[in-house]
């Protein structure tokens, strides 16, 4: 049963999360407002424009109001579930997001799974065999993985897997389970490898630190099997710092997904938001900002709750 202290903590974190989302959208709205260009020019592009047409568009979208009034009107619509209307595509923003969110969610989910599978076991081995040849090789691979930009590794992956080996498609999202998986596997592997490299470094450092603790030496001296000491006691303690920052990594994956979607020509949220920024399509950019900020907030709250399961010394709300 959930305690009152836990409920109070969650309400506090949710309240702070709402403030963060509001602050981020406010900042982005201001930046879009001061950027050169006008939404009216976007809406009326591609034809003969009269001053009467321009004035009609300005009044329809409240562009004649001060920027803070425009923001308040937009915020009021968002609270009621209306994300607005795309200036560039002339479609409801909610419809555009509904058509594209699944691709981005699948890439981010598969990337996080691959990052975990690749980094945790190798981090445990490297930490336990610190200084060995295997440790050095894994560390070099991790450094390379985190150093190469995604847009560079993405282009190289297309050249290798699509043009030279001809085993995977070079772009698009595919259809069906097998088709979709074949299209998103390489982008997810690139993102998972980059995040996995960071997770590996943290897991390796955590294992080294834990294995040097006095209580680890005590466990060995008591005759406990080495495998049990490493996998049960050391690994659980070393996972704590990795879990702490995993919430941030999930949010970063959404941002990086924008890059790989653009490189691989996928029609996900990332590509939608990139095109919206290029076209100064404020409603779409703001909707993408909300989604990213909400993912950051929710994932960090979930991580805080999971942290208490790994480390019982941590109490929700900081109570005794």
TAGI-V986299 format. One record per residue. N is the residue number from 0. PSI is psi in radians with two decimals (* if undefined). Layout:
n:psi
N:PSI
N:PSI
//
This chain:
n:psi
0:2.41
1:2.26
2:2.83
3:-0.56
4:-0.71
5:-0.75
6:-0.75
7:-0.71
8:-0.78
9:-0.72
10:-0.68
11:-0.78
12:-0.67
13:-0.70
14:-0.76
15:-0.61
16:-0.70
17:-0.70
18:-0.72
19:-0.79
20:-0.77
21:-0.79
22:-0.71
23:-0.79
24:-0.65
25:-0.77
26:-0.78
27:-0.68
28:-0.75
29:-0.76
30:-0.70
31:-0.61
32:-0.68
33:-0.14
34:2.58
35:2.62
36:2.91
37:2.45
38:-0.53
39:-0.65
40:-0.62
41:-0.78
42:-0.52
43:0.20
44:2.65
45:0.51
46:-3.11
47:2.22
48:2.18
49:2.85
50:-0.55
51:-0.73
52:-0.73
53:-0.76
54:-0.62
55:-0.75
56:-0.73
57:-0.75
58:-0.65
59:-0.68
60:0.27
61:0.54
62:-0.16
63:-0.11
64:2.75
65:2.74
66:-0.64
67:-0.52
68:-0.71
69:-0.73
70:-0.74
71:-0.74
72:-0.70
73:-0.75
74:-0.67
75:-0.70
76:-0.70
77:-0.72
78:-0.56
79:0.05
80:0.11
81:1.93
82:0.02
83:-2.93
84:2.28
85:2.23
86:-0.76
87:-0.68
88:-0.13
89:0.78
90:2.72
91:2.41
92:-0.68
93:-0.65
94:-0.74
95:-0.74
96:-0.72
97:-0.55
98:-0.29
99:-0.24
100:-0.55
101:-0.69
102:-0.84
103:-0.74
104:-0.68
105:-0.71
106:-0.80
107:-0.76
108:-0.84
109:-0.63
110:-0.74
111:-0.65
112:-0.81
113:-0.70
114:-0.74
115:-0.81
116:-0.66
117:-0.56
118:-0.72
119:-0.93
120:-0.75
121:-0.60
122:-0.65
123:-0.81
124:-0.79
125:-0.68
126:-0.67
127:-0.67
128:0.79
129:2.29
130:-0.15
131:2.98
132:-0.71
133:-0.73
134:-0.75
135:-0.73
136:-0.82
137:-0.65
138:-0.73
139:-0.76
140:-0.72
141:-0.70
142:-0.74
143:-0.74
144:-0.64
145:-0.24
146:-0.54
147:2.15
148:2.61
149:-0.64
150:-0.44
151:-0.88
152:-0.54
153:-0.79
154:-0.74
155:-0.69
156:-0.68
157:-0.74
158:-0.74
159:-0.98
160:-0.49
161:-0.79
162:-0.71
163:-0.89
164:-0.47
165:0.80
166:-0.33
167:2.64
168:2.67
169:-0.21
170:3.11
171:3.06
172:-0.29
173:3.05
174:2.68
175:2.92
176:-0.89
177:-0.77
178:-0.76
179:-0.74
180:-0.69
181:-0.50
182:-0.62
183:-0.10
184:-0.88
185:-0.82
186:-0.72
187:-0.65
188:-0.68
189:-0.81
190:-0.76
191:-0.64
192:-0.67
193:-0.86
194:-0.66
195:-0.60
196:-0.70
197:-0.73
198:-0.68
199:-0.79
200:-0.72
201:-0.72
202:-0.72
203:-0.83
204:-0.68
205:-0.72
206:-0.75
207:-0.76
208:-0.77
209:-0.74
210:-0.33
211:-0.04
212:2.69
213:-0.66
214:-0.42
215:-0.73
216:-0.60
217:-0.71
218:-0.73
219:-0.73
220:-0.49
221:-0.08
222:0.19
223:2.49
224:2.46
225:-0.71
226:-0.71
227:-0.69
228:-0.76
229:-0.88
230:-0.57
231:-0.96
232:-0.89
233:-0.76
234:-0.77
235:-0.77
236:-0.62
237:-0.40
238:-0.41
239:-0.93
240:-0.55
241:-0.78
242:-0.60
243:-0.73
244:-0.03
245:-0.53
246:-0.68
247:-0.69
248:-0.63
249:-0.74
250:-0.73
251:-0.59
252:-0.62
253:-0.71
254:-0.82
255:-0.48
256:-0.52
257:-0.67
258:-0.87
259:-0.58
260:-0.64
261:-0.75
262:-0.73
263:0.09
264:0.69
265:2.56
266:0.88
267:-2.99
268:-0.64
269:-0.86
270:-0.68
271:-0.79
272:-0.67
273:-0.80
274:-0.63
275:-0.68
276:-0.76
277:-0.62
278:0.04
279:0.71
280:1.49
281:-0.80
282:-0.67
283:-0.72
284:-0.77
285:-0.66
286:-0.73
287:-0.62
288:-0.75
289:-0.82
290:-0.82
291:-0.78
292:-0.72
293:-0.71
294:-0.76
295:-0.86
296:-0.89
297:-0.77
298:-0.62
299:-0.60
300:-0.76
301:-0.71
302:-0.71
303:-0.70
304:-0.71
305:-0.52
306:-0.62
307:-0.42
308:-0.57
309:-0.73
310:1.72
311:-0.26
312:-0.38
313:2.19
314:2.29
315:2.28
316:-0.08
317:0.24
318:3.08
319:*
//
